[in-house]
Amino acid sequence: MKSSLRLTLASFLLAAAGLAQAGEFRLEVDAGADGQLAPVHYANSFGCSGGNVSPALRWSGAPAGTRSFVVTLYDPDAPTGSGWWHWVVANLPADTDHLRAGAGNPGGALPAGARSIAGDNGEPGYLGSCPPPGPAHRYVFTVHALKVEQLDLPARATPALVGFYTWAHGLGKASATFLGAR
């Protein structure tokens, strides 16, 4: 009898987990095969010779009440003591569900109202990966769903300030991690 109850409970939990996954906030990033960043997404500076093209992103299953999005690319393994922000885009409208390849580059097509924030290189827009020689670095792409229509950011907002407001107004996030090494 106890094993039958356990089996029923296990079946119920598995079914519930499947339902939860069906509506989960998901992010897909076209940045390379097998979790490795493709050379086209590496920087063309800091000693790297990549294409410096921002990858295509698609997301789905945003939480109810989402009124805007923030997209980030962060390297927690950068040898800075605080990681490295490669890309920050704030105030993406709530009806946005993707960014095309190159959207983060000069002349790229961001949705109306979206704002590119200067990364740790001091310039707005996408800066591809360029890890120092050695172990692979993790590059974490994240889309944050916010409960506000836009973040009220000063002209010279930093990634840390965007992060502060993002966490204060966040409803959920979805991430995808890729590895990059030289």
PyMOL commands that set and color helices and strands:
alter all, ss='L'
color gray80, all
select helices_A, chain A and resi 2-22+39-41+159-169
alter helices_A, ss='H'
color red, helices_A
select strands_A, chain A and resi 26-30+56-60+68-75+84-93+98-99+115-117+137-146+170-180
alter strands_A, ss='S'
color yellow, strands_A
deselect
rebuild
show_as cartoon
